[in-house]
Amino acid sequence: LLGQSTVGLVWYLLPRFKEGEFGGEFVFGSDAIPEVDAKPTKIPEGRMWLSNTSNGFVALYAVCTHLGCLPDWSENNHRFECPCHGSKYRIGGEWIEGPAPRGLDAYEFIVFFTDGSQASSEGSRDPIQLNGRTIERVVVNSGKRVLGPPHGA
């Protein structure tokens, strides 16, 4: 009886996020992926930015690593800028300056290509090179975050 109660309680308390809500998976078609070095795509419901740089594609957590403010994209300066304390980040989320202890965190994601292949960022913060391949869809897991790179990394 104690075991059944424990299992029932754990099942009840574990979070179950639906697709398309923060903490769950978000599925995007190729139209959501910006061109290389173009303005990142903001996804407010997932608290993320989809960014495609010359180094590859990355799904960034849209929260400053300093005190949790929401950096926005500055088109004039081609970077993310936090309005609270002035931290600045490159298009790929790398720290430029300000009080933030590291670059922007990123979400784990999988890119599915039309040729049937796929690439995963599982456990890594490194961008995935798209190499001109045609994207079928991208699945971003907003429940799995990878810490941003520290200064100088």
PyMOL commands that place a pseudoatom at each C-alpha (Angstrom):
pseudoatom trace, name=CA, resn=LEU, resi=1, chain=A, elem=C, hetatm=0, pos=[0.000, 0.000, 0.000]
pseudoatom trace, name=CA, resn=LEU, resi=2, chain=A, elem=C, hetatm=0, pos=[2.850, 2.384, 0.869]
pseudoatom trace, name=CA, resn=GLY, resi=3, chain=A, elem=C, hetatm=0, pos=[4.589, 1.620, -2.446]
pseudoatom trace, name=CA, resn=GLN, resi=4, chain=A, elem=C, hetatm=0, pos=[1.439, 2.241, -4.470]
pseudoatom trace, name=CA, resn=SER, resi=5, chain=A, elem=C, hetatm=0, pos=[0.827, 5.511, -2.653]
pseudoatom trace, name=CA, resn=THR, resi=6, chain=A, elem=C, hetatm=0, pos=[4.415, 6.622, -3.283]
pseudoatom trace, name=CA, resn=VAL, resi=7, chain=A, elem=C, hetatm=0, pos=[4.215, 5.817, -6.999]
pseudoatom trace, name=CA, resn=GLY, resi=8, chain=A, elem=C, hetatm=0, pos=[0.876, 7.621, -7.287]
pseudoatom trace, name=CA, resn=LEU, resi=9, chain=A, elem=C, hetatm=0, pos=[2.218, 10.686, -5.475]
pseudoatom trace, name=CA, resn=VAL, resi=10, chain=A, elem=C, hetatm=0, pos=[5.384, 10.855, -7.601]
pseudoatom trace, name=CA, resn=TRP, resi=11, chain=A, elem=C, hetatm=0, pos=[3.353, 10.465, -10.809]
pseudoatom trace, name=CA, resn=TYR, resi=12, chain=A, elem=C, hetatm=0, pos=[1.039, 13.256, -9.677]
pseudoatom trace, name=CA, resn=LEU, resi=13, chain=A, elem=C, hetatm=0, pos=[3.864, 15.629, -8.684]
pseudoatom trace, name=CA, resn=LEU, resi=14, chain=A, elem=C, hetatm=0, pos=[6.081, 15.165, -11.753]
pseudoatom trace, name=CA, resn=PRO, resi=15, chain=A, elem=C, hetatm=0, pos=[5.583, 17.979, -14.242]
pseudoatom trace, name=CA, resn=ARG, resi=16, chain=A, elem=C, hetatm=0, pos=[3.991, 16.980, -17.539]
pseudoatom trace, name=CA, resn=PHE, resi=17, chain=A, elem=C, hetatm=0, pos=[4.410, 19.703, -20.091]
pseudoatom trace, name=CA, resn=LYS, resi=18, chain=A, elem=C, hetatm=0, pos=[2.470, 19.779, -23.321]
pseudoatom trace, name=CA, resn=GLU, resi=19, chain=A, elem=C, hetatm=0, pos=[4.043, 20.408, -26.688]
pseudoatom trace, name=CA, resn=GLY, resi=20, chain=A, elem=C, hetatm=0, pos=[4.296, 24.137, -27.346]
pseudoatom trace, name=CA, resn=GLU, resi=21, chain=A, elem=C, hetatm=0, pos=[4.360, 25.305, -23.735]
pseudoatom trace, name=CA, resn=PHE, resi=22, chain=A, elem=C, hetatm=0, pos=[7.368, 26.383, -21.672]
pseudoatom trace, name=CA, resn=GLY, resi=23, chain=A, elem=C, hetatm=0, pos=[9.051, 23.323, -20.188]
pseudoatom trace, name=CA, resn=GLY, resi=24, chain=A, elem=C, hetatm=0, pos=[7.935, 21.096, -23.058]
pseudoatom trace, name=CA, resn=GLU, resi=25, chain=A, elem=C, hetatm=0, pos=[8.992, 20.569, -26.645]
pseudoatom trace, name=CA, resn=PHE, resi=26, chain=A, elem=C, hetatm=0, pos=[8.511, 23.101, -29.430]
pseudoatom trace, name=CA, resn=VAL, resi=27, chain=A, elem=C, hetatm=0, pos=[8.414, 21.957, -33.037]
pseudoatom trace, name=CA, resn=PHE, resi=28, chain=A, elem=C, hetatm=0, pos=[9.362, 24.421, -35.769]
pseudoatom trace, name=CA, resn=GLY, resi=29, chain=A, elem=C, hetatm=0, pos=[9.370, 24.175, -39.525]
pseudoatom trace, name=CA, resn=SER, resi=30, chain=A, elem=C, hetatm=0, pos=[12.200, 25.484, -41.665]
pseudoatom trace, name=CA, resn=ASP, resi=31, chain=A, elem=C, hetatm=0, pos=[10.385, 28.833, -42.010]
pseudoatom trace, name=CA, resn=ALA, resi=32, chain=A, elem=C, hetatm=0, pos=[11.119, 29.636, -38.326]
pseudoatom trace, name=CA, resn=ILE, resi=33, chain=A, elem=C, hetatm=0, pos=[14.882, 29.311, -38.811]
pseudoatom trace, name=CA, resn=PRO, resi=34, chain=A, elem=C, hetatm=0, pos=[16.461, 32.666, -39.700]
pseudoatom trace, name=CA, resn=GLU, resi=35, chain=A, elem=C, hetatm=0, pos=[19.023, 33.065, -42.442]
pseudoatom trace, name=CA, resn=VAL, resi=36, chain=A, elem=C, hetatm=0, pos=[22.693, 33.002, -41.397]
pseudoatom trace, name=CA, resn=ASP, resi=37, chain=A, elem=C, hetatm=0, pos=[23.536, 36.083, -39.278]
pseudoatom trace, name=CA, resn=ALA, resi=38, chain=A, elem=C, hetatm=0, pos=[20.024, 37.519, -39.764]
pseudoatom trace, name=CA, resn=LYS, resi=39, chain=A, elem=C, hetatm=0, pos=[17.908, 38.768, -36.865]
pseudoatom trace, name=CA, resn=PRO, resi=40, chain=A, elem=C, hetatm=0, pos=[17.131, 35.821, -34.535]
pseudoatom trace, name=CA, resn=THR, resi=41, chain=A, elem=C, hetatm=0, pos=[13.532, 34.596, -34.307]
pseudoatom trace, name=CA, resn=LYS, resi=42, chain=A, elem=C, hetatm=0, pos=[11.902, 35.365, -30.951]
pseudoatom trace, name=CA, resn=ILE, resi=43, chain=A, elem=C, hetatm=0, pos=[9.567, 32.711, -29.504]
pseudoatom trace, name=CA, resn=PRO, resi=44, chain=A, elem=C, hetatm=0, pos=[8.022, 34.376, -26.408]
pseudoatom trace, name=CA, resn=GLU, resi=45, chain=A, elem=C, hetatm=0, pos=[5.902, 31.395, -25.323]
pseudoatom trace, name=CA, resn=GLY, resi=46, chain=A, elem=C, hetatm=0, pos=[9.064, 29.268, -25.144]
pseudoatom trace, name=CA, resn=ARG, resi=47, chain=A, elem=C, hetatm=0, pos=[11.273, 32.025, -23.717]
pseudoatom trace, name=CA, resn=MET, resi=48, chain=A, elem=C, hetatm=0, pos=[13.722, 31.478, -26.531]
pseudoatom trace, name=CA, resn=TRP, resi=49, chain=A, elem=C, hetatm=0, pos=[15.524, 32.952, -29.496]
pseudoatom trace, name=CA, resn=LEU, resi=50, chain=A, elem=C, hetatm=0, pos=[16.293, 30.814, -32.560]
pseudoatom trace, name=CA, resn=SER, resi=51, chain=A, elem=C, hetatm=0, pos=[19.628, 32.026, -33.846]
pseudoatom trace, name=CA, resn=ASN, resi=52, chain=A, elem=C, hetatm=0, pos=[21.512, 30.959, -36.967]
pseudoatom trace, name=CA, resn=THR, resi=53, chain=A, elem=C, hetatm=0, pos=[25.106, 32.155, -37.113]
pseudoatom trace, name=CA, resn=SER, resi=54, chain=A, elem=C, hetatm=0, pos=[28.058, 31.380, -39.346]
pseudoatom trace, name=CA, resn=ASN, resi=55, chain=A, elem=C, hetatm=0, pos=[29.065, 28.918, -36.579]
pseudoatom trace, name=CA, resn=GLY, resi=56, chain=A, elem=C, hetatm=0, pos=[25.711, 27.115, -36.784]
pseudoatom trace, name=CA, resn=PHE, resi=57, chain=A, elem=C, hetatm=0, pos=[22.185, 27.030, -35.364]
pseudoatom trace, name=CA, resn=VAL, resi=58, chain=A, elem=C, hetatm=0, pos=[21.393, 27.406, -31.645]
pseudoatom trace, name=CA, resn=ALA, resi=59, chain=A, elem=C, hetatm=0, pos=[18.201, 27.783, -29.567]
pseudoatom trace, name=CA, resn=LEU, resi=60, chain=A, elem=C, hetatm=0, pos=[18.959, 30.359, -26.865]
pseudoatom trace, name=CA, resn=TYR, resi=61, chain=A, elem=C, hetatm=0, pos=[17.197, 30.744, -23.524]
pseudoatom trace, name=CA, resn=ALA, resi=62, chain=A, elem=C, hetatm=0, pos=[15.917, 34.337, -23.644]
pseudoatom trace, name=CA, resn=VAL, resi=63, chain=A, elem=C, hetatm=0, pos=[16.832, 35.201, -20.046]
pseudoatom trace, name=CA, resn=CYS, resi=64, chain=A, elem=C, hetatm=0, pos=[19.941, 37.121, -18.954]
pseudoatom trace, name=CA, resn=THR, resi=65, chain=A, elem=C, hetatm=0, pos=[22.365, 35.056, -16.870]
pseudoatom trace, name=CA, resn=HIS, resi=66, chain=A, elem=C, hetatm=0, pos=[22.945, 37.996, -14.525]
pseudoatom trace, name=CA, resn=LEU, resi=67, chain=A, elem=C, hetatm=0, pos=[19.632, 38.581, -12.749]
pseudoatom trace, name=CA, resn=GLY, resi=68, chain=A, elem=C, hetatm=0, pos=[17.026, 37.094, -15.062]
pseudoatom trace, name=CA, resn=CYS, resi=69, chain=A, elem=C, hetatm=0, pos=[15.959, 40.099, -17.119]
pseudoatom trace, name=CA, resn=LEU, resi=70, chain=A, elem=C, hetatm=0, pos=[14.932, 39.605, -20.739]
pseudoatom trace, name=CA, resn=PRO, resi=71, chain=A, elem=C, hetatm=0, pos=[17.579, 40.731, -23.249]
pseudoatom trace, name=CA, resn=ASP, resi=72, chain=A, elem=C, hetatm=0, pos=[16.257, 41.929, -26.567]
pseudoatom trace, name=CA, resn=TRP, resi=73, chain=A, elem=C, hetatm=0, pos=[17.795, 41.973, -30.025]
pseudoatom trace, name=CA, resn=SER, resi=74, chain=A, elem=C, hetatm=0, pos=[19.378, 45.285, -31.019]
pseudoatom trace, name=CA, resn=GLU, resi=75, chain=A, elem=C, hetatm=0, pos=[19.249, 45.529, -34.802]
pseudoatom trace, name=CA, resn=ASN, resi=76, chain=A, elem=C, hetatm=0, pos=[21.519, 48.606, -34.810]
pseudoatom trace, name=CA, resn=ASN, resi=77, chain=A, elem=C, hetatm=0, pos=[24.286, 46.852, -32.872]
pseudoatom trace, name=CA, resn=HIS, resi=78, chain=A, elem=C, hetatm=0, pos=[23.584, 43.312, -34.156]
pseudoatom trace, name=CA, resn=ARG, resi=79, chain=A, elem=C, hetatm=0, pos=[23.586, 41.783, -30.652]
pseudoatom trace, name=CA, resn=PHE, resi=80, chain=A, elem=C, hetatm=0, pos=[21.422, 40.976, -27.645]
pseudoatom trace, name=CA, resn=GLU, resi=81, chain=A, elem=C, hetatm=0, pos=[21.301, 43.707, -24.987]
pseudoatom trace, name=CA, resn=CYS, resi=82, chain=A, elem=C, hetatm=0, pos=[19.886, 43.353, -21.485]
pseudoatom trace, name=CA, resn=PRO, resi=83, chain=A, elem=C, hetatm=0, pos=[17.873, 46.446, -20.490]
pseudoatom trace, name=CA, resn=CYS, resi=84, chain=A, elem=C, hetatm=0, pos=[18.387, 45.971, -16.735]
pseudoatom trace, name=CA, resn=HIS, resi=85, chain=A, elem=C, hetatm=0, pos=[22.143, 46.109, -16.192]
pseudoatom trace, name=CA, resn=GLY, resi=86, chain=A, elem=C, hetatm=0, pos=[23.677, 46.344, -19.655]
pseudoatom trace, name=CA, resn=SER, resi=87, chain=A, elem=C, hetatm=0, pos=[24.974, 42.828, -20.340]
pseudoatom trace, name=CA, resn=LYS, resi=88, chain=A, elem=C, hetatm=0, pos=[25.574, 42.272, -24.033]
pseudoatom trace, name=CA, resn=TYR, resi=89, chain=A, elem=C, hetatm=0, pos=[25.725, 39.040, -26.025]
pseudoatom trace, name=CA, resn=ARG, resi=90, chain=A, elem=C, hetatm=0, pos=[26.687, 38.091, -29.575]
pseudoatom trace, name=CA, resn=ILE, resi=91, chain=A, elem=C, hetatm=0, pos=[24.142, 36.593, -31.972]
pseudoatom trace, name=CA, resn=GLY, resi=92, chain=A, elem=C, hetatm=0, pos=[25.180, 33.104, -30.838]
pseudoatom trace, name=CA, resn=GLY, resi=93, chain=A, elem=C, hetatm=0, pos=[24.689, 34.023, -27.167]
pseudoatom trace, name=CA, resn=GLU, resi=94, chain=A, elem=C, hetatm=0, pos=[28.371, 34.521, -26.272]
pseudoatom trace, name=CA, resn=TRP, resi=95, chain=A, elem=C, hetatm=0, pos=[29.056, 37.154, -23.581]
pseudoatom trace, name=CA, resn=ILE, resi=96, chain=A, elem=C, hetatm=0, pos=[30.517, 40.473, -24.805]
pseudoatom trace, name=CA, resn=GLU, resi=97, chain=A, elem=C, hetatm=0, pos=[30.390, 42.707, -21.732]
pseudoatom trace, name=CA, resn=GLY, resi=98, chain=A, elem=C, hetatm=0, pos=[28.441, 43.536, -18.612]
pseudoatom trace, name=CA, resn=PRO, resi=99, chain=A, elem=C, hetatm=0, pos=[27.860, 41.932, -15.227]
pseudoatom trace, name=CA, resn=ALA, resi=100, chain=A, elem=C, hetatm=0, pos=[26.529, 38.597, -16.542]
pseudoatom trace, name=CA, resn=PRO, resi=101, chain=A, elem=C, hetatm=0, pos=[28.751, 35.702, -15.389]
pseudoatom trace, name=CA, resn=ARG, resi=102, chain=A, elem=C, hetatm=0, pos=[28.504, 33.810, -18.693]
pseudoatom trace, name=CA, resn=GLY, resi=103, chain=A, elem=C, hetatm=0, pos=[26.893, 33.783, -22.121]
pseudoatom trace, name=CA, resn=LEU, resi=104, chain=A, elem=C, hetatm=0, pos=[23.226, 33.034, -22.665]
pseudoatom trace, name=CA, resn=ASP, resi=105, chain=A, elem=C, hetatm=0, pos=[22.090, 29.526, -21.811]
pseudoatom trace, name=CA, resn=ALA, resi=106, chain=A, elem=C, hetatm=0, pos=[20.766, 27.336, -24.618]
pseudoatom trace, name=CA, resn=TYR, resi=107, chain=A, elem=C, hetatm=0, pos=[18.135, 24.635, -24.980]
pseudoatom trace, name=CA, resn=GLU, resi=108, chain=A, elem=C, hetatm=0, pos=[18.820, 21.158, -26.265]
pseudoatom trace, name=CA, resn=PHE, resi=109, chain=A, elem=C, hetatm=0, pos=[17.360, 20.555, -29.730]
pseudoatom trace, name=CA, resn=ILE, resi=110, chain=A, elem=C, hetatm=0, pos=[17.275, 18.141, -32.646]
pseudoatom trace, name=CA, resn=VAL, resi=111, chain=A, elem=C, hetatm=0, pos=[17.365, 19.202, -36.295]
pseudoatom trace, name=CA, resn=PHE, resi=112, chain=A, elem=C, hetatm=0, pos=[15.688, 16.831, -38.760]
pseudoatom trace, name=CA, resn=PHE, resi=113, chain=A, elem=C, hetatm=0, pos=[16.790, 17.205, -42.384]
pseudoatom trace, name=CA, resn=THR, resi=114, chain=A, elem=C, hetatm=0, pos=[14.760, 16.296, -45.471]
pseudoatom trace, name=CA, resn=ASP, resi=115, chain=A, elem=C, hetatm=0, pos=[17.340, 13.648, -46.452]
pseudoatom trace, name=CA, resn=GLY, resi=116, chain=A, elem=C, hetatm=0, pos=[16.384, 11.651, -43.327]
pseudoatom trace, name=CA, resn=SER, resi=117, chain=A, elem=C, hetatm=0, pos=[19.456, 12.585, -41.294]
pseudoatom trace, name=CA, resn=GLN, resi=118, chain=A, elem=C, hetatm=0, pos=[19.389, 14.475, -38.029]
pseudoatom trace, name=CA, resn=ALA, resi=119, chain=A, elem=C, hetatm=0, pos=[21.725, 16.356, -35.712]
pseudoatom trace, name=CA, resn=SER, resi=120, chain=A, elem=C, hetatm=0, pos=[21.321, 16.775, -31.969]
pseudoatom trace, name=CA, resn=SER, resi=121, chain=A, elem=C, hetatm=0, pos=[22.748, 19.270, -29.496]
pseudoatom trace, name=CA, resn=GLU, resi=122, chain=A, elem=C, hetatm=0, pos=[22.061, 16.924, -26.564]
pseudoatom trace, name=CA, resn=GLY, resi=123, chain=A, elem=C, hetatm=0, pos=[24.146, 17.946, -23.549]
pseudoatom trace, name=CA, resn=SER, resi=124, chain=A, elem=C, hetatm=0, pos=[26.098, 20.502, -25.573]
pseudoatom trace, name=CA, resn=ARG, resi=125, chain=A, elem=C, hetatm=0, pos=[25.990, 24.249, -25.989]
pseudoatom trace, name=CA, resn=ASP, resi=126, chain=A, elem=C, hetatm=0, pos=[27.790, 24.106, -29.350]
pseudoatom trace, name=CA, resn=PRO, resi=127, chain=A, elem=C, hetatm=0, pos=[25.846, 25.310, -32.409]
pseudoatom trace, name=CA, resn=ILE, resi=128, chain=A, elem=C, hetatm=0, pos=[24.926, 22.741, -35.055]
pseudoatom trace, name=CA, resn=GLN, resi=129, chain=A, elem=C, hetatm=0, pos=[26.226, 23.393, -38.556]
pseudoatom trace, name=CA, resn=LEU, resi=130, chain=A, elem=C, hetatm=0, pos=[23.426, 23.214, -41.101]
pseudoatom trace, name=CA, resn=ASN, resi=131, chain=A, elem=C, hetatm=0, pos=[25.864, 23.165, -44.056]
pseudoatom trace, name=CA, resn=GLY, resi=132, chain=A, elem=C, hetatm=0, pos=[23.239, 24.193, -46.584]
pseudoatom trace, name=CA, resn=ARG, resi=133, chain=A, elem=C, hetatm=0, pos=[21.125, 21.075, -45.923]
pseudoatom trace, name=CA, resn=THR, resi=134, chain=A, elem=C, hetatm=0, pos=[17.351, 21.479, -46.123]
pseudoatom trace, name=CA, resn=ILE, resi=135, chain=A, elem=C, hetatm=0, pos=[15.643, 21.451, -42.740]
pseudoatom trace, name=CA, resn=GLU, resi=136, chain=A, elem=C, hetatm=0, pos=[12.402, 19.515, -42.336]
pseudoatom trace, name=CA, resn=ARG, resi=137, chain=A, elem=C, hetatm=0, pos=[11.807, 20.509, -38.721]
pseudoatom trace, name=CA, resn=VAL, resi=138, chain=A, elem=C, hetatm=0, pos=[13.537, 21.464, -35.488]
pseudoatom trace, name=CA, resn=VAL, resi=139, chain=A, elem=C, hetatm=0, pos=[12.434, 20.153, -32.091]
pseudoatom trace, name=CA, resn=VAL, resi=140, chain=A, elem=C, hetatm=0, pos=[13.547, 22.307, -29.145]
pseudoatom trace, name=CA, resn=ASN, resi=141, chain=A, elem=C, hetatm=0, pos=[13.237, 20.927, -25.618]
pseudoatom trace, name=CA, resn=SER, resi=142, chain=A, elem=C, hetatm=0, pos=[12.627, 23.931, -23.363]
pseudoatom trace, name=CA, resn=GLY, resi=143, chain=A, elem=C, hetatm=0, pos=[12.886, 21.657, -20.338]
pseudoatom trace, name=CA, resn=LYS, resi=144, chain=A, elem=C, hetatm=0, pos=[16.580, 20.915, -20.933]
pseudoatom trace, name=CA, resn=ARG, resi=145, chain=A, elem=C, hetatm=0, pos=[18.925, 23.855, -20.647]
pseudoatom trace, name=CA, resn=VAL, resi=146, chain=A, elem=C, hetatm=0, pos=[22.695, 23.923, -21.123]
pseudoatom trace, name=CA, resn=LEU, resi=147, chain=A, elem=C, hetatm=0, pos=[24.675, 26.673, -19.362]
pseudoatom trace, name=CA, resn=GLY, resi=148, chain=A, elem=C, hetatm=0, pos=[26.237, 29.371, -21.495]
pseudoatom trace, name=CA, resn=PRO, resi=149, chain=A, elem=C, hetatm=0, pos=[29.998, 29.623, -21.950]
pseudoatom trace, name=CA, resn=PRO, resi=150, chain=A, elem=C, hetatm=0, pos=[31.940, 31.465, -19.220]
pseudoatom trace, name=CA, resn=HIS, resi=151, chain=A, elem=C, hetatm=0, pos=[33.864, 34.647, -20.063]
pseudoatom trace, name=CA, resn=GLY, resi=152, chain=A, elem=C, hetatm=0, pos=[36.754, 34.012, -22.402]
pseudoatom trace, name=CA, resn=ALA, resi=153, chain=A, elem=C, hetatm=0, pos=[35.579, 30.550, -23.497]
for i in range(1, 153): cmd.bond("trace and resi %d" % i, "trace and resi %d" % (i + 1))
show_as sticks, trace
zoom trace
